[in-house]
């Protein structure tokens, strides 16, 4: 049996290489980034590109590009970026080109970096009066709602990790976000679409003919814009830009079907466009070059999908698939469009397996596994105890086996989350893995998780990160566009069974200003939403939807409204308090690494 003193002696030597790294002068800290990833940053130098006389693409100000079409009678803005402050700078650049009024805004899909900056270009009054129309797919608003309201709390934290929102300046030096410069985190602005369509829309805006096409791919509501007069294709994120497409996103998303994505790319190839304007990265000109980029991108996605399915049918599990499925040299080397700056083959393969077959890999041992802590306890005992496992982890780190070192340290942390030696080994291993990674998502997850292990994030800081990121997904501007139904549906997944298991109550909600009535029924730990208020309901709250908006944003509360007269109460206030007590609306600080 190894003693803790022996363990501490060996681990003390680990401090030397990392301490010396921390003391490096600033010009050498940049070596802590993969050289190809640092070189990739040059793709996003700020520039407004002019394409075919009347299309302009603003690249480099923020994660998503903003495109401007100059039509005879006005301007059409395609996507609005993620931050109003940066989008205002882009609009200032556009104003150097044209002083025509904005006549339309197009949202190509619902992700924050494509819709959040809208008020830099138009006002609510302009849209309300009909001076400006906003065009999107018919499902965009539903997707915005689902993203912000249903899984907003956890998605916000995970997005913060994916984009390295809490990293210090030294770890952001020379960095990019794979598909653009580092993202700007600001509260979103939003104005709901005024014109939507399902499959395609051929229309004339400001004296210019435009063709819109629904092409699900990176997002289910993705749309493209084609200008037949000069054969310009604004390809949105069907062509995701200068990177291997992110077939799965580590921050979390619904299944992105590679087969559908490939079909959409083929639809874009059929245009035989002379120019292509992606909404990440630089424009592409020349019919042959546009065709090559689209073809190689579709072949890369198709290869990953087809080979994953091929080997799945031979019985391989995800851990085996990721070692088997690799892009051939002609695809893997197609720079920059199939390089792994943003997506990776390995995490795409895992999503494809899960999308077709789910989590179960066919071995019944996984049906009811030991709880992680109990498993770690038994494995550590088999390996000779706590000290021996830590010693093995430390030696693995010193030999450069950083993944193995992190895995071994994780077993110890599962038993004791406060074990400082284990946390230190895991954090240092993550830093080595992160600095070596060419992929921005992997790098940011490694480095953000290392900071958490090192105690550089306390629970309050993690919560603040979540709140900052959530403002990009759920702001007052967005909330006032949400139907009342969305607010009430959100309660269903907030029920606390410990408080609600013995409760059977129904609470009606009446919104006279929008002429809607709904009811929530708590039925012993389960909640059902009813359209209309069921007969016999004795508890009811009456309030305007405009007041509900302030409740959703956190400015007010239902009980506060009842006391101040903004909410009219029918029924026993104590019973209403019991009803409200059945729900858990606290988004507790979330630690993602230490379990």
MINUBA-249551 format. One record per residue (C-alpha): x, y, z; residue number from 1. Coordinates in nm, 2 decimals. Example, Ala and Ser with C-alpha at 12.3 -4.5 7.8 and 13.67 -1.06 7.14 Angstrom:
BEGIN
1.23, -0.45, 0.78, 1
1.37, -0.11, 0.71, 2
END
This chain:
BEGIN
0.00, 0.00, 0.00, 1
0.13, 0.34, -0.09, 2
0.12, 0.61, 0.18, 3
-0.03, 0.95, 0.13, 4
0.32, 1.10, 0.19, 5
0.46, 0.90, -0.10, 6
0.16, 1.02, -0.31, 7
0.21, 1.38, -0.21, 8
0.59, 1.36, -0.29, 9
0.52, 1.23, -0.64, 10
0.24, 1.48, -0.70, 11
0.45, 1.77, -0.57, 12
0.67, 1.73, -0.88, 13
0.36, 1.80, -1.09, 14
0.36, 2.16, -0.97, 15
0.69, 2.24, -1.14, 16
0.60, 2.22, -1.51, 17
0.26, 2.39, -1.46, 18
0.40, 2.66, -1.23, 19
0.66, 2.75, -1.49, 20
0.39, 2.76, -1.76, 21
0.18, 3.00, -1.55, 22
0.49, 3.23, -1.52, 23
0.55, 3.25, -1.89, 24
0.56, 3.61, -2.04, 25
0.25, 3.70, -2.24, 26
0.42, 3.66, -2.58, 27
0.47, 3.29, -2.50, 28
0.13, 3.23, -2.36, 29
0.00, 3.23, -2.71, 30
0.18, 2.89, -2.76, 31
-0.10, 2.75, -2.55, 32
-0.32, 2.74, -2.86, 33
-0.31, 2.49, -3.14, 34
-0.11, 2.66, -3.42, 35
-0.37, 2.57, -3.69, 36
-0.65, 2.71, -3.47, 37
-0.45, 3.03, -3.42, 38
-0.40, 3.06, -3.80, 39
-0.77, 3.00, -3.85, 40
-0.84, 3.33, -3.67, 41
-0.72, 3.51, -3.98, 42
-1.04, 3.40, -4.16, 43
-1.24, 3.65, -3.95, 44
-1.06, 3.98, -4.00, 45
-1.33, 4.25, -4.00, 46
-1.43, 4.33, -4.35, 47
-1.74, 4.41, -4.55, 48
-1.73, 4.19, -4.87, 49
-1.90, 4.31, -5.18, 50
-2.06, 4.03, -5.39, 51
-2.21, 4.08, -5.74, 52
-2.27, 4.45, -5.71, 53
-2.56, 4.46, -5.46, 54
-2.49, 4.20, -5.18, 55
-2.26, 4.27, -4.89, 56
-2.14, 4.05, -4.61, 57
-2.00, 4.19, -4.28, 58
-1.75, 3.93, -4.16, 59
-1.56, 3.95, -3.83, 60
-1.76, 4.17, -3.61, 61
-1.94, 3.89, -3.43, 62
-2.00, 3.51, -3.44, 63
-2.26, 3.53, -3.72, 64
-2.22, 3.74, -4.03, 65
-2.48, 4.00, -4.13, 66
-2.56, 4.03, -4.50, 67
-2.72, 4.33, -4.68, 68
-2.89, 4.32, -5.01, 69
-2.93, 4.66, -5.18, 70
-3.26, 4.65, -5.38, 71
-3.39, 4.93, -5.60, 72
-3.62, 5.06, -5.33, 73
-3.45, 4.98, -5.01, 74
-3.23, 4.74, -4.81, 75
-3.28, 4.38, -4.70, 76
-3.09, 4.27, -4.40, 77
-3.02, 3.89, -4.38, 78
-2.96, 3.79, -4.02, 79
-2.88, 4.04, -3.74, 80
-2.59, 3.90, -3.54, 81
-2.58, 3.81, -3.17, 82
-2.51, 4.15, -3.01, 83
-2.68, 4.49, -3.08, 84
-2.36, 4.68, -2.99, 85
-2.17, 4.51, -3.27, 86
-2.46, 4.51, -3.51, 87
-2.48, 4.89, -3.48, 88
-2.12, 4.90, -3.59, 89
-2.21, 4.69, -3.89, 90
-2.50, 4.91, -3.97, 91
-2.27, 5.21, -3.96, 92
-2.05, 5.03, -4.22, 93
-2.35, 4.96, -4.44, 94
-2.45, 5.32, -4.42, 95
-2.12, 5.41, -4.59, 96
-2.25, 5.21, -4.88, 97
-2.62, 5.31, -4.90, 98
-2.86, 5.54, -4.73, 99
-3.17, 5.36, -4.85, 100
-3.43, 5.26, -4.59, 101
-3.44, 4.91, -4.45, 102
-3.75, 4.74, -4.60, 103
-3.71, 4.38, -4.47, 104
-3.52, 4.16, -4.23, 105
-3.47, 3.79, -4.28, 106
-3.40, 3.55, -4.00, 107
-3.24, 3.24, -4.16, 108
-3.29, 3.04, -3.84, 109
-3.36, 3.07, -3.47, 110
-3.01, 3.06, -3.31, 111
-2.91, 3.37, -3.11, 112
-2.62, 3.47, -3.33, 113
-2.87, 3.51, -3.62, 114
-3.16, 3.70, -3.45, 115
-3.05, 3.88, -3.14, 116
-2.92, 4.20, -3.29, 117
-3.24, 4.30, -3.48, 118
-3.29, 4.63, -3.31, 119
-2.97, 4.76, -3.45, 120
-3.14, 4.77, -3.79, 121
-3.51, 4.83, -3.73, 122
-3.75, 4.94, -3.46, 123
-4.06, 4.78, -3.33, 124
-4.26, 5.08, -3.46, 125
-4.13, 5.03, -3.82, 126
-4.23, 4.66, -3.81, 127
-4.57, 4.74, -3.64, 128
-4.65, 5.00, -3.91, 129
-4.57, 4.77, -4.19, 130
-4.28, 4.98, -4.31, 131
-4.05, 4.68, -4.25, 132
-4.14, 4.31, -4.28, 133
-3.96, 4.03, -4.10, 134
-3.94, 3.70, -4.29, 135
-3.87, 3.36, -4.14, 136
-3.97, 3.00, -4.15, 137
-4.31, 2.92, -3.99, 138
-4.15, 2.73, -3.70, 139
-3.89, 2.99, -3.60, 140
-4.09, 3.14, -3.32, 141
-4.17, 2.79, -3.17, 142
-3.80, 2.71, -3.18, 143
-3.71, 3.03, -3.01, 144
-3.97, 2.95, -2.74, 145
-3.84, 2.59, -2.69, 146
-3.48, 2.71, -2.67, 147
-3.54, 2.99, -2.42, 148
-3.82, 2.86, -2.20, 149
-3.80, 2.48, -2.19, 150
-3.43, 2.40, -2.15, 151
-3.30, 2.76, -2.11, 152
-3.13, 2.72, -1.77, 153
-2.91, 2.42, -1.86, 154
-2.86, 2.53, -2.22, 155
-2.73, 2.87, -2.10, 156
-2.46, 2.71, -1.87, 157
-2.35, 2.46, -2.14, 158
-2.33, 2.73, -2.40, 159
-2.11, 2.93, -2.17, 160
-1.87, 2.63, -2.15, 161
-1.89, 2.57, -2.52, 162
-1.79, 2.92, -2.61, 163
-1.55, 2.97, -2.32, 164
-1.74, 3.26, -2.17, 165
-1.55, 3.26, -1.84, 166
-1.20, 3.21, -1.98, 167
-0.94, 3.48, -1.89, 168
-0.78, 3.69, -2.16, 169
-0.47, 3.48, -2.16, 170
-0.68, 3.18, -2.28, 171
-0.86, 3.39, -2.54, 172
-0.54, 3.52, -2.70, 173
-0.55, 3.46, -3.08, 174
-0.86, 3.25, -3.04, 175
-1.17, 3.23, -3.26, 176
-1.50, 3.05, -3.23, 177
-1.45, 2.81, -3.52, 178
-1.72, 2.96, -3.73, 179
-1.64, 3.32, -3.65, 180
-1.47, 3.55, -3.41, 181
-1.53, 3.51, -3.03, 182
-1.90, 3.55, -2.96, 183
-2.03, 3.86, -2.79, 184
-2.26, 3.79, -2.49, 185
-2.54, 4.05, -2.46, 186
-2.91, 4.05, -2.38, 187
-3.10, 3.97, -2.69, 188
-3.34, 4.19, -2.88, 189
-3.62, 4.03, -3.08, 190
-3.91, 4.12, -3.30, 191
-4.14, 3.85, -3.41, 192
-4.17, 3.76, -3.78, 193
-4.44, 3.92, -3.98, 194
-4.43, 3.69, -4.28, 195
-4.36, 3.31, -4.26, 196
-4.37, 3.02, -4.50, 197
-4.34, 2.64, -4.50, 198
-4.14, 2.51, -4.80, 199
-4.06, 2.79, -5.03, 200
-4.15, 3.15, -5.10, 201
-4.09, 3.34, -5.43, 202
-4.16, 3.71, -5.37, 203
-4.06, 4.07, -5.46, 204
-3.92, 4.30, -5.19, 205
-3.82, 4.66, -5.25, 206
-3.83, 4.60, -5.62, 207
-3.61, 4.29, -5.62, 208
-3.71, 3.93, -5.69, 209
-3.61, 3.68, -5.42, 210
-3.65, 3.31, -5.37, 211
-3.66, 3.17, -5.02, 212
-3.62, 2.79, -4.96, 213
-3.66, 2.58, -4.64, 214
-3.35, 2.36, -4.61, 215
-3.33, 2.19, -4.27, 216
-2.97, 2.12, -4.18, 217
-2.78, 2.29, -3.90, 218
-3.12, 2.41, -3.77, 219
-3.47, 2.26, -3.84, 220
-3.60, 2.60, -3.95, 221
-3.30, 2.70, -4.18, 222
-3.39, 2.90, -4.49, 223
-3.18, 3.03, -4.77, 224
-3.21, 3.33, -5.00, 225
-3.14, 3.32, -5.38, 226
-3.12, 3.62, -5.61, 227
-3.20, 3.49, -5.96, 228
-3.10, 3.82, -6.13, 229
-2.73, 3.78, -6.04, 230
-2.72, 3.42, -5.92, 231
-2.62, 3.50, -5.56, 232
-2.70, 3.23, -5.30, 233
-2.71, 3.33, -4.93, 234
-2.66, 2.99, -4.79, 235
-2.72, 3.06, -4.42, 236
-2.57, 2.77, -4.22, 237
-2.65, 2.49, -4.47, 238
-2.29, 2.56, -4.56, 239
-2.17, 2.63, -4.21, 240
-1.86, 2.82, -4.31, 241
-1.48, 2.74, -4.28, 242
-1.50, 2.43, -4.07, 243
-1.63, 2.07, -4.05, 244
-2.00, 2.13, -3.99, 245
-2.12, 2.07, -3.63, 246
-2.34, 1.77, -3.70, 247
-2.39, 1.76, -3.32, 248
-2.34, 2.05, -3.08, 249
-2.18, 1.97, -2.74, 250
-2.39, 2.25, -2.57, 251
-2.70, 2.03, -2.65, 252
-2.95, 2.02, -2.93, 253
-3.21, 1.80, -3.09, 254
-3.09, 1.54, -3.34, 255
-2.94, 1.70, -3.65, 256
-3.02, 1.45, -3.92, 257
-2.72, 1.42, -4.15, 258
-2.93, 1.26, -4.43, 259
-3.16, 1.57, -4.43, 260
-2.86, 1.80, -4.42, 261
-2.70, 1.63, -4.72, 262
-3.03, 1.66, -4.91, 263
-3.04, 2.03, -4.84, 264
-2.69, 2.08, -4.96, 265
-2.79, 1.90, -5.29, 266
-3.08, 2.14, -5.32, 267
-2.84, 2.43, -5.30, 268
-2.61, 2.27, -5.56, 269
-2.90, 2.27, -5.80, 270
-2.90, 2.65, -5.81, 271
-2.56, 2.64, -5.98, 272
-2.50, 2.97, -5.81, 273
-2.22, 3.20, -5.93, 274
-2.17, 3.34, -5.58, 275
-2.24, 3.20, -5.23, 276
-2.26, 3.41, -4.91, 277
-2.25, 3.18, -4.60, 278
-2.35, 3.34, -4.27, 279
-2.02, 3.23, -4.11, 280
-1.70, 3.30, -4.29, 281
-1.61, 3.46, -4.62, 282
-1.81, 3.46, -4.94, 283
-1.73, 3.22, -5.23, 284
-1.73, 3.33, -5.59, 285
-1.72, 3.14, -5.92, 286
-1.97, 2.87, -6.01, 287
-1.70, 2.59, -6.00, 288
-1.57, 2.70, -5.66, 289
-1.92, 2.73, -5.51, 290
-2.00, 2.38, -5.64, 291
-1.68, 2.24, -5.50, 292
-1.74, 2.38, -5.15, 293
-2.10, 2.25, -5.14, 294
-2.01, 1.91, -5.29, 295
-1.71, 1.85, -5.05, 296
-1.92, 1.96, -4.75, 297
-2.21, 1.72, -4.84, 298
-1.96, 1.44, -4.91, 299
-1.79, 1.50, -4.57, 300
-2.12, 1.48, -4.39, 301
-2.24, 1.19, -4.60, 302
-1.92, 0.99, -4.54, 303
-1.94, 1.03, -4.16, 304
-2.31, 0.92, -4.16, 305
-2.27, 0.64, -4.40, 306
-1.97, 0.48, -4.24, 307
-2.12, 0.52, -3.89, 308
-2.43, 0.33, -4.00, 309
-2.22, 0.07, -4.18, 310
-2.03, -0.01, -3.87, 311
-2.33, 0.02, -3.64, 312
-2.49, -0.26, -3.84, 313
-2.18, -0.47, -3.77, 314
-2.25, -0.43, -3.40, 315
-1.99, -0.16, -3.30, 316
-2.07, 0.07, -3.01, 317
-2.00, 0.44, -3.00, 318
-1.66, 0.39, -2.82, 319
-1.56, 0.16, -3.10, 320
-1.72, 0.36, -3.38, 321
-1.51, 0.67, -3.30, 322
-1.19, 0.47, -3.36, 323
-1.32, 0.32, -3.68, 324
-1.49, 0.62, -3.86, 325
-1.23, 0.87, -3.99, 326
-1.25, 1.10, -4.29, 327
-1.02, 0.99, -4.58, 328
-0.73, 1.23, -4.66, 329
-0.90, 1.40, -4.95, 330
-1.19, 1.51, -4.72, 331
-1.00, 1.55, -4.39, 332
-0.75, 1.78, -4.57, 333
-1.00, 2.00, -4.74, 334
-0.90, 2.32, -4.57, 335
-1.08, 2.51, -4.42, 336
-1.42, 2.36, -4.49, 337
-1.37, 2.01, -4.35, 338
-1.11, 2.08, -4.08, 339
-1.23, 2.01, -3.72, 340
-1.23, 2.37, -3.59, 341
-1.60, 2.35, -3.48, 342
-1.74, 2.01, -3.55, 343
-1.55, 1.69, -3.50, 344
-1.59, 1.34, -3.65, 345
-1.59, 1.18, -3.31, 346
-1.87, 1.37, -3.15, 347
-2.07, 1.35, -3.47, 348
-2.04, 0.97, -3.48, 349
-2.18, 0.95, -3.12, 350
-2.48, 1.16, -3.21, 351
-2.55, 0.95, -3.52, 352
-2.55, 0.63, -3.31, 353
-2.78, 0.78, -3.05, 354
-3.01, 0.93, -3.31, 355
-3.07, 0.59, -3.46, 356
-3.04, 0.35, -3.17, 357
-3.06, 0.56, -2.85, 358
-2.84, 0.53, -2.55, 359
-2.86, 0.15, -2.51, 360
-2.57, -0.02, -2.67, 361
-2.69, -0.38, -2.64, 362
-2.51, -0.49, -2.33, 363
-2.77, -0.55, -2.05, 364
-2.50, -0.46, -1.79, 365
-2.59, -0.10, -1.88, 366
-2.96, -0.14, -1.80, 367
-2.92, -0.09, -1.42, 368
-2.56, 0.00, -1.35, 369
-2.42, 0.07, -1.01, 370
-2.45, 0.44, -0.91, 371
-2.13, 0.63, -1.00, 372
-2.01, 0.68, -0.65, 373
-2.06, 0.31, -0.56, 374
-1.88, 0.20, -0.88, 375
-1.59, 0.43, -0.81, 376
-1.56, 0.31, -0.45, 377
-1.54, -0.06, -0.56, 378
-1.30, 0.02, -0.85, 379
-1.07, 0.22, -0.62, 380
-1.06, -0.07, -0.38, 381
-0.98, -0.32, -0.66, 382
-0.70, -0.09, -0.78, 383
-0.54, -0.08, -0.43, 384
-0.70, 0.21, -0.27, 385
-0.71, 0.59, -0.28, 386
-0.34, 0.66, -0.27, 387
-0.25, 0.41, -0.53, 388
-0.51, 0.54, -0.77, 389
-0.38, 0.90, -0.72, 390
-0.03, 0.79, -0.77, 391
-0.12, 0.62, -1.10, 392
-0.30, 0.93, -1.21, 393
-0.01, 1.15, -1.13, 394
0.24, 0.92, -1.31, 395
0.00, 0.91, -1.61, 396
0.00, 1.29, -1.62, 397
0.38, 1.30, -1.61, 398
0.41, 1.05, -1.89, 399
0.17, 1.27, -2.10, 400
-0.12, 1.03, -2.07, 401
-0.36, 1.31, -1.99, 402
-0.69, 1.14, -2.08, 403
-0.60, 0.84, -1.86, 404
-0.49, 1.07, -1.58, 405
-0.82, 1.26, -1.59, 406
-1.02, 0.94, -1.59, 407
-0.83, 0.80, -1.29, 408
-0.87, 1.12, -1.10, 409
-1.24, 1.12, -1.18, 410
-1.29, 0.80, -0.98, 411
-1.14, 0.97, -0.67, 412
-1.35, 1.28, -0.72, 413
-1.66, 1.07, -0.74, 414
-1.60, 0.95, -0.39, 415
-1.47, 1.29, -0.25, 416
-1.55, 1.60, -0.47, 417
-1.32, 1.80, -0.24, 418
-1.01, 1.58, -0.29, 419
-0.76, 1.86, -0.38, 420
-0.50, 1.63, -0.53, 421
-0.75, 1.45, -0.76, 422
-0.90, 1.79, -0.87, 423
-0.55, 1.92, -0.94, 424
-0.45, 1.62, -1.16, 425
-0.78, 1.63, -1.35, 426
-0.76, 2.01, -1.40, 427
-0.40, 2.00, -1.52, 428
-0.48, 1.71, -1.75, 429
-0.77, 1.91, -1.90, 430
-0.55, 2.21, -1.95, 431
-0.30, 1.99, -2.15, 432
-0.58, 1.84, -2.35, 433
-0.74, 2.18, -2.41, 434
-0.43, 2.36, -2.52, 435
-0.35, 2.08, -2.77, 436
-0.70, 2.08, -2.92, 437
-0.77, 2.23, -3.26, 438
-1.14, 2.22, -3.20, 439
-1.28, 2.52, -3.02, 440
-1.57, 2.33, -2.85, 441
-1.34, 2.07, -2.70, 442
-1.08, 2.33, -2.60, 443
-1.33, 2.55, -2.42, 444
-1.49, 2.26, -2.24, 445
-1.15, 2.14, -2.12, 446
-1.04, 2.48, -2.00, 447
-1.37, 2.60, -1.85, 448
-1.39, 2.26, -1.66, 449
-1.03, 2.30, -1.55, 450
-1.12, 2.64, -1.40, 451
-1.41, 2.49, -1.21, 452
-1.19, 2.21, -1.07, 453
-0.93, 2.47, -0.97, 454
-1.19, 2.66, -0.77, 455
-1.18, 2.96, -1.00, 456
-1.56, 2.93, -1.04, 457
-1.76, 2.93, -0.72, 458
-2.13, 2.85, -0.73, 459
-2.22, 3.22, -0.75, 460
-1.99, 3.27, -1.04, 461
-2.13, 2.97, -1.23, 462
-2.48, 3.11, -1.16, 463
-2.38, 3.45, -1.29, 464
-2.24, 3.29, -1.60, 465
-2.57, 3.11, -1.65, 466
-2.76, 3.43, -1.61, 467
-2.54, 3.62, -1.85, 468
-2.57, 3.35, -2.11, 469
-2.94, 3.30, -2.06, 470
-3.00, 3.67, -2.15, 471
-2.90, 3.57, -2.50, 472
-3.17, 3.30, -2.51, 473
-3.44, 3.47, -2.30, 474
-3.47, 3.84, -2.28, 475
-3.77, 4.07, -2.21, 476
-3.79, 4.14, -2.58, 477
-3.83, 3.77, -2.65, 478
-4.07, 3.71, -2.36, 479
-4.33, 3.96, -2.48, 480
-4.35, 3.77, -2.80, 481
-4.42, 3.44, -2.62, 482
-4.78, 3.32, -2.60, 483
-4.93, 3.29, -2.25, 484
-4.95, 2.92, -2.31, 485
-4.57, 2.90, -2.32, 486
-4.54, 3.04, -1.97, 487
-4.78, 2.79, -1.83, 488
-4.63, 2.50, -2.02, 489
-4.31, 2.57, -1.85, 490
-4.47, 2.50, -1.51, 491
-4.52, 2.13, -1.62, 492
-4.15, 2.05, -1.60, 493
-4.11, 2.25, -1.28, 494
-4.33, 2.05, -1.06, 495
-4.17, 1.93, -0.73, 496
-4.31, 1.59, -0.64, 497
-4.20, 1.62, -0.28, 498
-4.44, 1.92, -0.25, 499
-4.71, 1.80, -0.49, 500
-4.76, 1.43, -0.43, 501
-5.06, 1.49, -0.20, 502
-5.20, 1.79, -0.38, 503
-5.50, 1.79, -0.62, 504
-5.58, 2.14, -0.72, 505
-5.66, 2.34, -1.03, 506
-5.57, 2.70, -1.09, 507
-5.74, 2.90, -1.37, 508
-5.57, 3.18, -1.55, 509
-5.77, 3.45, -1.73, 510
-5.61, 3.70, -1.96, 511
-5.88, 3.95, -2.06, 512
-5.66, 4.17, -2.28, 513
-5.59, 3.88, -2.52, 514
-5.92, 3.70, -2.45, 515
-5.76, 3.37, -2.35, 516
-5.82, 3.13, -2.05, 517
-5.60, 2.84, -1.94, 518
-5.58, 2.62, -1.63, 519
-5.31, 2.42, -1.46, 520
-5.42, 2.10, -1.28, 521
-5.19, 1.95, -1.02, 522
-5.27, 1.59, -0.98, 523
-5.05, 1.43, -0.72, 524
-4.71, 1.52, -0.87, 525
-4.83, 1.54, -1.23, 526
-4.94, 1.87, -1.40, 527
-5.18, 1.90, -1.69, 528
-5.24, 2.22, -1.89, 529
-5.60, 2.28, -2.00, 530
-5.72, 2.52, -2.27, 531
-6.01, 2.70, -2.10, 532
-6.09, 2.68, -1.73, 533
-6.27, 2.35, -1.64, 534
-6.61, 2.37, -1.48, 535
-6.61, 2.37, -1.10, 536
-6.26, 2.54, -1.08, 537
-6.27, 2.75, -0.76, 538
-5.92, 2.91, -0.79, 539
-5.86, 3.17, -1.06, 540
-5.61, 3.45, -1.13, 541
-5.71, 3.73, -1.37, 542
-5.43, 3.94, -1.51, 543
-5.33, 4.11, -1.84, 544
-5.08, 3.94, -2.06, 545
-4.87, 4.25, -2.04, 546
-4.84, 4.19, -1.66, 547
-4.76, 3.83, -1.72, 548
-4.47, 3.94, -1.94, 549
-4.32, 4.11, -1.63, 550
-4.37, 3.80, -1.43, 551
-4.19, 3.59, -1.70, 552
-3.90, 3.84, -1.70, 553
-3.87, 3.83, -1.32, 554
-3.97, 4.19, -1.26, 555
-4.29, 4.09, -1.08, 556
-4.46, 3.79, -0.92, 557
-4.81, 3.66, -0.91, 558
-4.84, 3.69, -0.53, 559
-4.70, 4.04, -0.55, 560
-4.95, 4.12, -0.82, 561
-5.23, 3.99, -0.60, 562
-5.13, 4.21, -0.31, 563
-5.09, 4.52, -0.53, 564
-5.41, 4.47, -0.73, 565
-5.25, 4.38, -1.07, 566
-5.38, 4.03, -1.03, 567
-5.74, 3.96, -0.93, 568
-5.78, 3.66, -0.71, 569
-6.08, 3.43, -0.70, 570
-6.08, 3.16, -0.43, 571
-5.88, 3.09, -0.11, 572
-5.54, 3.26, -0.11, 573
-5.40, 2.98, 0.12, 574
-5.50, 2.72, -0.14, 575
-5.34, 2.93, -0.42, 576
-5.02, 2.95, -0.20, 577
-5.03, 2.57, -0.17, 578
-5.07, 2.54, -0.54, 579
-4.78, 2.77, -0.61, 580
-4.57, 2.58, -0.36, 581
-4.58, 2.27, -0.58, 582
-4.34, 2.42, -0.83, 583
-3.96, 2.47, -0.83, 584
-3.87, 2.79, -1.01, 585
-3.52, 2.82, -0.87, 586
-3.24, 2.75, -1.12, 587
-2.98, 2.64, -0.88, 588
-2.61, 2.70, -0.95, 589
-2.49, 2.41, -1.17, 590
-2.15, 2.25, -1.15, 591
-2.08, 2.05, -1.47, 592
-1.75, 1.89, -1.42, 593
-1.74, 1.76, -1.06, 594
-1.98, 1.48, -1.00, 595
END
